[in-house]
Amino acid sequence: MNRIETATATLANLDAGRVRAAHPDPDAPGGWRVDSAVQEAILQLFADRATRTWDLGGAMQFRDRVGLPLKGLLDSPEAEAALAAGKPWRVVPGGTSVRGGVYMAPGVTVMPPSYINVGAWIGEGTMVDSHVLVGSCAQIGARVHLSAGVQIGGVLEPPGRRPVIVEDDVFVGAQAALLEGVLVQARAVIAAGVVLTGTSRLYDLAREQVIVGTLAEPLVVPAGAVVAPGVRQVSGEFAAAHGLALSAAVVVKYRDDRTDARVALEEALR
């Protein structure tokens, strides 16, 4: 096979969940290993500048690169498997777009309008709420709630860079943003409006430590951490004279029964 044929085969494998842009590996930094070959294959498909039109009737017309189709939500083997398992996908009408090369496990719900980009993985029972962006190659675990307006950054290049990863049972509040390879470990809670980048500092009040991310090793939010927006003072005489402070993300506690009750999502909504 030539490179385009190989890349197209990789897209089909992504769609079916046979390969992932990143996968759990206890021996890798942060417990996740990146598959750079997946990112390279997607870039090959973008390199083909030929376009085609998808005409779904009425105003539902799209034009995109020929190698990057829409995901088959009705007639794909993954959709049929989810239906057979008694946990069909719900993609609610109203402007949502899911690109080919996205894996959606049984029971995923996507509210409109949302956009899920190529290479992303969405785990079983996850809720993608209104106006959510799930960027290219992002890894979203099972039973995650991405609240309205959440932005999950994507990554394709340079190949080998870690995508944003949100592990199982995480709650991400409205208008929060997770960018540049942030890893949010299982059962963490990200409050509304928190912005975390790969090089953010996370001030852990509960354990009295500062967690720092770097370009080489992006930020890791500990399992069960409850992260809220805060501020920190800026040093220097000028800053002090003007009372300046910068926004900061703060771990205010670790998840408990009260937290579970506040972030619980009624099963009927999924």
PyMOL commands that set and color helices and strands:
alter all, ss='L'
color gray80, all
select helices_A, chain A and resi 3-16+29-31+36-47+77-84+237-242+257-263+267-269
alter helices_A, ss='H'
color red, helices_A
select strands_A, chain A and resi 22-24+32-34+51-55+61-65+90-91+97-98+103-104+109-110+115-116+121-122+127-128+133-134+139-140+145-146+151-152+165-166+171-172+177-178+183-184+189-190+195-196+201-204+209-212+220-221+225-233+245-254
alter strands_A, ss='S'
color yellow, strands_A
deselect
rebuild
show_as cartoon
